[in-house]
Amino acid sequence: MTRSKLPATLVLCATAPRQTLAVRASSWLDAARAVAVPVTWVVGIDSLAGIASGVGDVDLALDIPPAACGSRSRLRDLLARARDITPGMTSVVLRGPTPPAHRGLLVEEGISVALVDTFDDDSRGNRRPAPKGWPCRNSVWGLWEVQVAAHRPGGLLGWLGFDGQPAVKRGGLQVLRTDGVSVGNNGSAFISPRLERWISWASQRRFCGAAVVMSLSAVPEMIAGSARESVAGSVLRAA
């Protein structure tokens, strides 16, 4: 099968609310479970404890601030806190330059995939190849870095989701990140307009067979499976 006939792979990431009150946590988790396609929710350490008991099958990625990215001790402490709260979390979002030694620490703490805005310069290159054209890098054994798609225009029209639908190629990977759910004072949860549009768009593409939609934490396993298929002369080898 040629790459032009392969489905695209889509990953939707959305920010979780910062409120930690139990009623609000329950409200947004219910909203997260109700979406039609997999969504990975980016959550800060201060909010993680408030939702951990009800997470279930909701996919989470720990938001790591720039200050923690630049300090090995801070990063270790942050990851240890997150592991104590949700031992099964394997995804993070990095918001700052991360030295190679610190990326190795991510692996030591059970992290297998990190969402990044850009790839840091690293002379060591890739340890393992990613599918052709995928914005992924494996500069440290056990950790895949995945680059988020370029940010869409801001302003009112952008917030309302009227900035056009993302373009994704057959056989390619696109990771999108946006605001997720807001929770009002009465405990009602509201999915952001842009995320609603992206969910609808991704659902339509999945329904017609043009895309596969998966969580961020599933990307390493997907790459590993693709690599096995490539070795066997299967779908990732161009005709």
ZADO-1210 file (C-alpha; in nm, 4 decimals, padded with zeros to 6 digits):
<atoms>
<atom x="00.0000" y="00.0000" z="00.0000" code="MET" pos="1"/>
<atom x="00.1392" y="00.3410" z="-00.0951" code="THR" pos="2"/>
<atom x="00.1568" y="00.6243" z="00.1545" code="ARG" pos="3"/>
<atom x="-00.0950" y="00.8212" z="-00.0541" code="SER" pos="4"/>
<atom x="-00.3556" y="00.5576" z="00.0382" code="LYS" pos="5"/>
<atom x="-00.2708" y="00.5347" z="00.4077" code="LEU" pos="6"/>
<atom x="-00.4931" y="00.7121" z="00.6596" code="PRO" pos="7"/>
<atom x="-00.3538" y="01.0141" z="00.8352" code="ALA" pos="8"/>
<atom x="-00.2787" y="00.9844" z="01.2063" code="THR" pos="9"/>
<atom x="-00.4262" y="01.2604" z="01.4232" code="LEU" pos="10"/>
<atom x="-00.3585" y="01.3420" z="01.7875" code="VAL" pos="11"/>
<atom x="-00.5711" y="01.6037" z="01.9650" code="LEU" pos="12"/>
<atom x="-00.4328" y="01.7593" z="02.2848" code="CYS" pos="13"/>
<atom x="-00.6356" y="01.9971" z="02.5004" code="ALA" pos="14"/>
<atom x="-00.5669" y="02.1810" z="02.8229" code="THR" pos="15"/>
<atom x="-00.7489" y="02.0622" z="03.1319" code="ALA" pos="16"/>
<atom x="-00.9069" y="02.3183" z="03.3672" code="PRO" pos="17"/>
<atom x="-00.6899" y="02.4472" z="03.6484" code="ARG" pos="18"/>
<atom x="-00.9709" y="02.4282" z="03.9044" code="GLN" pos="19"/>
<atom x="-00.9230" y="02.1480" z="04.1543" code="THR" pos="20"/>
<atom x="-01.2542" y="02.1572" z="04.3425" code="LEU" pos="21"/>
<atom x="-01.4102" y="01.8124" z="04.3427" code="ALA" pos="22"/>
<atom x="-01.7355" y="01.9170" z="04.1771" code="VAL" pos="23"/>
<atom x="-01.5491" y="02.0906" z="03.8951" code="ARG" pos="24"/>
<atom x="-01.3061" y="01.8025" z="03.8486" code="ALA" pos="25"/>
<atom x="-01.5959" y="01.5595" z="03.8157" code="SER" pos="26"/>
<atom x="-01.7706" y="01.7889" z="03.5683" code="SER" pos="27"/>
<atom x="-01.4812" y="01.8238" z="03.3261" code="TRP" pos="28"/>
<atom x="-01.3910" y="01.4561" z="03.3486" code="LEU" pos="29"/>
<atom x="-01.7471" y="01.3723" z="03.2451" code="ASP" pos="30"/>
<atom x="-01.7085" y="01.6109" z="02.9508" code="ALA" pos="31"/>
<atom x="-01.3726" y="01.4539" z="02.8608" code="ALA" pos="32"/>
<atom x="-01.5228" y="01.1046" z="02.8515" code="ARG" pos="33"/>
<atom x="-01.8097" y="01.2200" z="02.6306" code="ALA" pos="34"/>
<atom x="-01.5986" y="01.3358" z="02.3333" code="VAL" pos="35"/>
<atom x="-01.6313" y="01.1314" z="02.0147" code="ALA" pos="36"/>
<atom x="-01.2588" y="01.0725" z="01.9521" code="VAL" pos="37"/>
<atom x="-00.9540" y="01.0220" z="02.1763" code="PRO" pos="38"/>
<atom x="-00.8237" y="01.3466" z="02.3295" code="VAL" pos="39"/>
<atom x="-00.5154" y="01.3839" z="02.5473" code="THR" pos="40"/>
<atom x="-00.5662" y="01.6311" z="02.8310" code="TRP" pos="41"/>
<atom x="-00.2683" y="01.8447" z="02.9332" code="VAL" pos="42"/>
<atom x="-00.2766" y="01.8952" z="03.3095" code="VAL" pos="43"/>
<atom x="-00.0511" y="02.0774" z="03.5559" code="GLY" pos="44"/>
<atom x="00.0849" y="01.9126" z="03.8682" code="ILE" pos="45"/>
<atom x="-00.1278" y="02.1274" z="04.0992" code="ASP" pos="46"/>
<atom x="-00.4475" y="02.0095" z="03.9304" code="SER" pos="47"/>
<atom x="-00.3448" y="01.6475" z="03.8924" code="LEU" pos="48"/>
<atom x="-00.4160" y="01.5451" z="04.2518" code="ALA" pos="49"/>
<atom x="-00.7698" y="01.6813" z="04.2300" code="GLY" pos="50"/>
<atom x="-00.8646" y="01.4625" z="03.9345" code="ILE" pos="51"/>
<atom x="-00.6492" y="01.1504" z="03.9780" code="ALA" pos="52"/>
<atom x="-00.9104" y="00.9444" z="04.1594" code="SER" pos="53"/>
<atom x="-01.1604" y="00.9803" z="03.8760" code="GLY" pos="54"/>
<atom x="-00.9341" y="00.9711" z="03.5713" code="VAL" pos="55"/>
<atom x="-01.0041" y="00.6146" z="03.4639" code="GLY" pos="56"/>
<atom x="-00.9403" y="00.5832" z="03.0912" code="ASP" pos="57"/>
<atom x="-00.8901" y="00.9574" z="03.0281" code="VAL" pos="58"/>
<atom x="-00.5480" y="01.0097" z="02.8671" code="ASP" pos="59"/>
<atom x="-00.3353" y="01.2678" z="03.0505" code="LEU" pos="60"/>
<atom x="-00.0065" y="01.4430" z="02.9753" code="ALA" pos="61"/>
<atom x="00.1807" y="01.6298" z="03.2482" code="LEU" pos="62"/>
<atom x="00.2479" y="01.9955" z="03.1672" code="ASP" pos="63"/>
<atom x="00.6117" y="02.0649" z="03.2587" code="ILE" pos="64"/>
<atom x="00.6891" y="02.4388" z="03.2929" code="PRO" pos="65"/>
<atom x="01.0125" y="02.5913" z="03.1595" code="PRO" pos="66"/>
<atom x="01.1633" y="02.6272" z="03.5092" code="ALA" pos="67"/>
<atom x="01.1436" y="02.2522" z="03.5626" code="ALA" pos="68"/>
<atom x="01.2817" y="02.1761" z="03.2154" code="CYS" pos="69"/>
<atom x="01.6025" y="02.3610" z="03.2986" code="GLY" pos="70"/>
<atom x="01.6705" y="02.2022" z="03.6393" code="SER" pos="71"/>
<atom x="01.7358" y="01.8302" z="03.6808" code="ARG" pos="72"/>
<atom x="01.6364" y="01.8319" z="04.0490" code="SER" pos="73"/>
<atom x="01.3139" y="02.0233" z="03.9855" code="ARG" pos="74"/>
<atom x="01.2276" y="01.7951" z="03.6985" code="LEU" pos="75"/>
<atom x="01.2922" y="01.4830" z="03.9066" code="ARG" pos="76"/>
<atom x="01.0778" y="01.6145" z="04.1930" code="ASP" pos="77"/>
<atom x="00.7942" y="01.7077" z="03.9571" code="LEU" pos="78"/>
<atom x="00.7956" y="01.3682" z="03.7869" code="LEU" pos="79"/>
<atom x="00.8120" y="01.1867" z="04.1205" code="ALA" pos="80"/>
<atom x="00.5058" y="01.3797" z="04.2436" code="ARG" pos="81"/>
<atom x="00.3181" y="01.2977" z="03.9255" code="ALA" pos="82"/>
<atom x="00.4137" y="00.9295" z="03.9446" code="ARG" pos="83"/>
<atom x="00.2899" y="00.9085" z="04.3032" code="ASP" pos="84"/>
<atom x="-00.0463" y="01.0541" z="04.1983" code="ILE" pos="85"/>
<atom x="-00.0934" y="00.8732" z="03.8637" code="THR" pos="86"/>
<atom x="00.1601" y="00.5900" z="03.8274" code="PRO" pos="87"/>
<atom x="00.0482" y="00.5038" z="03.4746" code="GLY" pos="88"/>
<atom x="00.1127" y="00.8431" z="03.3138" code="MET" pos="89"/>
<atom x="00.3616" y="00.8135" z="03.0251" code="THR" pos="90"/>
<atom x="00.3209" y="01.1489" z="02.8451" code="SER" pos="91"/>
<atom x="00.4475" y="01.4999" z="02.9141" code="VAL" pos="92"/>
<atom x="00.4396" y="01.8395" z="02.7467" code="VAL" pos="93"/>
<atom x="00.7726" y="02.0247" z="02.7518" code="LEU" pos="94"/>
<atom x="00.7596" y="02.4042" z="02.7385" code="ARG" pos="95"/>
<atom x="01.1274" y="02.4860" z="02.7338" code="GLY" pos="96"/>
<atom x="01.4710" y="02.3668" z="02.6161" code="PRO" pos="97"/>
<atom x="01.5487" y="02.0283" z="02.7688" code="THR" pos="98"/>
<atom x="01.9132" y="01.9092" z="02.7900" code="PRO" pos="99"/>
<atom x="01.9793" y="01.5510" z="02.6735" code="PRO" pos="100"/>
<atom x="02.0553" y="01.4384" z="03.0297" code="ALA" pos="101"/>
<atom x="01.7167" y="01.5657" z="03.1416" code="HIS" pos="102"/>
<atom x="01.5443" y="01.3764" z="02.8632" code="ARG" pos="103"/>
<atom x="01.7142" y="01.0649" z="02.9960" code="GLY" pos="104"/>
<atom x="01.5599" y="01.1436" z="03.3340" code="LEU" pos="105"/>
<atom x="01.2162" y="01.1420" z="03.1712" code="LEU" pos="106"/>
<atom x="01.2785" y="00.7852" z="03.0599" code="VAL" pos="107"/>
<atom x="01.3973" y="00.6865" z="03.4082" code="GLU" pos="108"/>
<atom x="01.0678" y="00.8157" z="03.5480" code="GLU" pos="109"/>
<atom x="00.8562" y="00.6137" z="03.3040" code="GLY" pos="110"/>
<atom x="00.7885" y="00.8777" z="03.0370" code="ILE" pos="111"/>
<atom x="00.7862" y="00.7464" z="02.6802" code="SER" pos="112"/>
<atom x="00.6544" y="01.0433" z="02.4790" code="VAL" pos="113"/>
<atom x="00.7017" y="01.4195" z="02.5090" code="ALA" pos="114"/>
<atom x="00.5137" y="01.6844" z="02.3130" code="LEU" pos="115"/>
<atom x="00.7416" y="01.9755" z="02.2154" code="VAL" pos="116"/>
<atom x="00.7036" y="02.3023" z="02.0264" code="ASP" pos="117"/>
<atom x="01.0385" y="02.2592" z="01.8495" code="THR" pos="118"/>
<atom x="01.3210" y="02.0075" z="01.8468" code="PHE" pos="119"/>
<atom x="01.6297" y="02.1149" z="02.0420" code="ASP" pos="120"/>
<atom x="01.9645" y="02.0952" z="01.8631" code="ASP" pos="121"/>
<atom x="02.1152" y="01.7566" z="01.9364" code="ASP" pos="122"/>
<atom x="02.4210" y="01.6270" z="01.7555" code="SER" pos="123"/>
<atom x="02.3420" y="01.2676" z="01.8482" code="ARG" pos="124"/>
<atom x="02.0524" y="01.2512" z="01.6043" code="GLY" pos="125"/>
<atom x="01.7859" y="00.9810" z="01.6049" code="ASN" pos="126"/>
<atom x="01.8323" y="00.6494" z="01.7848" code="ARG" pos="127"/>
<atom x="01.5448" y="00.4971" z="01.5908" code="ARG" pos="128"/>
<atom x="01.3732" y="00.6141" z="01.2712" code="PRO" pos="129"/>
<atom x="01.0188" y="00.7444" z="01.2760" code="ALA" pos="130"/>
<atom x="00.7743" y="00.6840" z="00.9892" code="PRO" pos="131"/>
<atom x="00.8716" y="00.9010" z="00.6942" code="LYS" pos="132"/>
<atom x="00.7461" y="01.2567" z="00.7282" code="GLY" pos="133"/>
<atom x="00.6303" y="01.2212" z="01.0877" code="TRP" pos="134"/>
<atom x="00.7401" y="01.5094" z="01.3172" code="PRO" pos="135"/>
<atom x="00.8973" y="01.2716" z="01.5699" code="CYS" pos="136"/>
<atom x="01.2474" y="01.2231" z="01.7086" code="ARG" pos="137"/>
<atom x="01.4052" y="00.9537" z="01.9233" code="ASN" pos="138"/>
<atom x="01.7224" y="01.1220" z="02.0478" code="SER" pos="139"/>
<atom x="01.7210" y="00.9204" z="02.3739" code="VAL" pos="140"/>
<atom x="01.6423" y="00.5511" z="02.3941" code="TRP" pos="141"/>
<atom x="01.2912" y="00.5003" z="02.5264" code="GLY" pos="142"/>
<atom x="01.1616" y="00.8533" z="02.4576" code="LEU" pos="143"/>
<atom x="00.9849" y="00.9831" z="02.1504" code="TRP" pos="144"/>
<atom x="00.9615" y="01.3598" z="02.1088" code="GLU" pos="145"/>
<atom x="00.6651" y="01.4688" z="01.8978" code="VAL" pos="146"/>
<atom x="00.6366" y="01.8192" z="01.7555" code="GLN" pos="147"/>
<atom x="00.3042" y="01.9965" z="01.7812" code="VAL" pos="148"/>
<atom x="00.1651" y="02.1544" z="01.4660" code="ALA" pos="149"/>
<atom x="00.2177" y="02.5274" z="01.4177" code="ALA" pos="150"/>
<atom x="-00.0137" y="02.7437" z="01.6265" code="HIS" pos="151"/>
<atom x="-00.3214" y="02.8738" z="01.4502" code="ARG" pos="152"/>
<atom x="-00.3984" y="03.2489" z="01.4319" code="PRO" pos="153"/>
<atom x="-00.5305" y="03.4038" z="01.7512" code="GLY" pos="154"/>
<atom x="-00.7963" y="03.6655" z="01.8102" code="GLY" pos="155"/>
<atom x="-01.1706" y="03.6257" z="01.8428" code="LEU" pos="156"/>
<atom x="-01.2200" y="03.4402" z="01.5132" code="LEU" pos="157"/>
<atom x="-00.9386" y="03.1998" z="01.6014" code="GLY" pos="158"/>
<atom x="-01.0860" y="03.1351" z="01.9457" code="TRP" pos="159"/>
<atom x="-01.4236" y="03.0664" z="01.7864" code="LEU" pos="160"/>
<atom x="-01.2616" y="02.8105" z="01.5601" code="GLY" pos="161"/>
<atom x="-01.3098" y="03.0025" z="01.2339" code="PHE" pos="162"/>
<atom x="-00.9443" y="02.9872" z="01.1336" code="ASP" pos="163"/>
<atom x="-00.9826" y="02.6974" z="00.8948" code="GLY" pos="164"/>
<atom x="-00.9506" y="02.3261" z="00.9474" code="GLN" pos="165"/>
<atom x="-00.6040" y="02.1732" z="00.9862" code="PRO" pos="166"/>
<atom x="-00.4515" y="02.0201" z="00.6750" code="ALA" pos="167"/>
<atom x="-00.3025" y="01.6740" z="00.7117" code="VAL" pos="168"/>
<atom x="-00.1523" y="01.4464" z="00.4492" code="LYS" pos="169"/>
<atom x="-00.2365" y="01.0828" z="00.3950" code="ARG" pos="170"/>
<atom x="00.0123" y="00.8679" z="00.5831" code="GLY" pos="171"/>
<atom x="00.1285" y="01.1654" z="00.7911" code="GLY" pos="172"/>
<atom x="00.1015" y="01.2566" z="01.1581" code="LEU" pos="173"/>
<atom x="-00.0404" y="01.5811" z="01.2910" code="GLN" pos="174"/>
<atom x="-00.0580" y="01.6711" z="01.6588" code="VAL" pos="175"/>
<atom x="-00.2898" y="01.9594" z="01.7451" code="LEU" pos="176"/>
<atom x="-00.3092" y="02.1435" z="02.0757" code="ARG" pos="177"/>
<atom x="-00.5698" y="02.3937" z="02.1924" code="THR" pos="178"/>
<atom x="-00.7800" y="02.5021" z="02.4887" code="ASP" pos="179"/>
<atom x="-00.9960" y="02.2239" z="02.6217" code="GLY" pos="180"/>
<atom x="-01.2713" y="02.2510" z="02.8804" code="VAL" pos="181"/>
<atom x="-01.3785" y="02.5423" z="03.0965" code="SER" pos="182"/>
<atom x="-01.5812" y="02.4944" z="03.4131" code="VAL" pos="183"/>
<atom x="-01.8208" y="02.7611" z="03.5345" code="GLY" pos="184"/>
<atom x="-01.8910" y="02.8580" z="03.8951" code="ASN" pos="185"/>
<atom x="-02.2000" y="02.6369" z="03.8874" code="ASN" pos="186"/>
<atom x="-01.9885" y="02.3355" z="03.7950" code="GLY" pos="187"/>
<atom x="-02.1026" y="02.3182" z="03.4321" code="SER" pos="188"/>
<atom x="-01.8319" y="02.2163" z="03.1837" code="ALA" pos="189"/>
<atom x="-01.7932" y="02.3749" z="02.8391" code="PHE" pos="190"/>
<atom x="-01.5716" y="02.2361" z="02.5644" code="ILE" pos="191"/>
<atom x="-01.3933" y="02.5156" z="02.3760" code="SER" pos="192"/>
<atom x="-01.5417" y="02.5992" z="02.0335" code="PRO" pos="193"/>
<atom x="-01.2172" y="02.5188" z="01.8523" code="ARG" pos="194"/>
<atom x="-01.1830" y="02.1809" z="02.0208" code="LEU" pos="195"/>
<atom x="-01.5433" y="02.1008" z="01.9328" code="GLU" pos="196"/>
<atom x="-01.4712" y="02.1807" z="01.5682" code="ARG" pos="197"/>
<atom x="-01.1535" y="01.9721" z="01.5700" code="TRP" pos="198"/>
<atom x="-01.3342" y="01.6778" z="01.7284" code="ILE" pos="199"/>
<atom x="-01.6071" y="01.6990" z="01.4645" code="SER" pos="200"/>
<atom x="-01.3479" y="01.7282" z="01.1853" code="TRP" pos="201"/>
<atom x="-01.1440" y="01.4343" z="01.3179" code="ALA" pos="202"/>
<atom x="-01.4583" y="01.2237" z="01.3630" code="SER" pos="203"/>
<atom x="-01.5609" y="01.2828" z="01.0033" code="GLN" pos="204"/>
<atom x="-01.2164" y="01.1910" z="00.8722" code="ARG" pos="205"/>
<atom x="-01.2112" y="00.8769" z="01.0846" code="ARG" pos="206"/>
<atom x="-01.5605" y="00.7776" z="00.9693" code="PHE" pos="207"/>
<atom x="-01.4643" y="00.7958" z="00.6022" code="CYS" pos="208"/>
<atom x="-01.1379" y="00.6080" z="00.6612" code="GLY" pos="209"/>
<atom x="-00.9130" y="00.9077" z="00.5916" code="ALA" pos="210"/>
<atom x="-00.7669" y="00.9248" z="00.9435" code="ALA" pos="211"/>
<atom x="-00.6844" y="00.7313" z="01.2565" code="VAL" pos="212"/>
<atom x="-00.7299" y="00.9294" z="01.5786" code="VAL" pos="213"/>
<atom x="-00.5265" y="00.8299" z="01.8822" code="MET" pos="214"/>
<atom x="-00.4042" y="00.9594" z="02.2166" code="SER" pos="215"/>
<atom x="-00.0553" y="01.1008" z="02.2635" code="LEU" pos="216"/>
<atom x="00.0452" y="00.8119" z="02.4879" code="SER" pos="217"/>
<atom x="-00.0304" y="00.5654" z="02.2069" code="ALA" pos="218"/>
<atom x="00.2177" y="00.7214" z="01.9613" code="VAL" pos="219"/>
<atom x="00.5277" y="00.5187" z="02.0660" code="PRO" pos="220"/>
<atom x="00.3407" y="00.1903" z="02.0286" code="GLU" pos="221"/>
<atom x="00.2064" y="00.3055" z="01.6926" code="MET" pos="222"/>
<atom x="00.5582" y="00.3868" z="01.5733" code="ILE" pos="223"/>
<atom x="00.6880" y="00.0525" z="01.6972" code="ALA" pos="224"/>
<atom x="00.4122" y="-00.1299" z="01.5116" code="GLY" pos="225"/>
<atom x="00.4785" y="00.0717" z="01.1986" code="SER" pos="226"/>
<atom x="00.8468" y="-00.0130" z="01.2180" code="ALA" pos="227"/>
<atom x="00.7658" y="-00.3833" z="01.2354" code="ARG" pos="228"/>
<atom x="00.5370" y="-00.3525" z="00.9344" code="GLU" pos="229"/>
<atom x="00.8070" y="-00.1656" z="00.7429" code="SER" pos="230"/>
<atom x="01.0583" y="-00.4408" z="00.8087" code="VAL" pos="231"/>
<atom x="00.8048" y="-00.6908" z="00.6814" code="ALA" pos="232"/>
<atom x="00.7588" y="-00.4889" z="00.3632" code="GLY" pos="233"/>
<atom x="00.4187" y="-00.3611" z="00.4615" code="SER" pos="234"/>
<atom x="00.2362" y="-00.0298" z="00.4672" code="VAL" pos="235"/>
<atom x="00.5153" y="00.2156" z="00.5446" code="LEU" pos="236"/>
<atom x="00.7233" y="00.1113" z="00.2456" code="ARG" pos="237"/>
<atom x="00.6368" y="00.3241" z="-00.0543" code="ALA" pos="238"/>
<atom x="00.5364" y="00.1381" z="-00.3662" code="ALA" pos="239"/>
</atoms>
